[in-house]
Amino acid sequence: MKINFKSIFGIKEAATKISPEIQEQLKYDEGVDFYYTNLINAIILFSLTSSELDKLAGPAFDPLFELESEIDAAFTPVCFETVFRNNAIDDSLKPELLAFKQATDDIPDNIWDWDCIESDPTWKIIRQKANELLDKLGIQDRTYNEDYITVYDGEGNILKKGKRVYR
């Protein structure tokens, strides 16, 4: 027979409480694969030529829009930090990734079009940096990962169901 001396003497164990900040981190940690995929996809988009980007175009995928929106989503601070907190990417690459994001932010508005993506020196430098980053990250394939994309038909039916991000 096991005797619980703590309860006999009225000793209560301290309840383990997780701070709201830690709870929030744990919630984001569940989505680390999504955030990592988003970051890699964003860099892949910037590594592609206009003809390669054009091949990705579809009814629900506008490559020019995705170039801008995906990079912004990937570098949302909480998502970006989650990737590093969970060791999905080595911390030593963080400064280079942040410099890349700044370089994409600095692309002048007047060269955000198909012709410039192919020929403008700024875009050529961005494409080169994107490819160098992907190499450093060990990403050999420059294929956009659609694992988290859900595709619907015109009537709202699911044609392809993407992975769930997190609970």
Buried (B, 14 or more C-beta within 10 A) or exposed (E): EEEEEEEEEEEEEEEEEEEEEEEEBEEBEBBBBBBBBBBBBBBBBBBBEBEBBEEBEEEEBBBBEBBBEBBEBBBEEEBBBBBBBBEBBEEEBBEBBEEBBEBBEEBEEEBBEEEBBBEBEBBEEBBEBBBBBBEBBEBEEBEBBBEBBEBEEEEEEEEEEEEEEBE
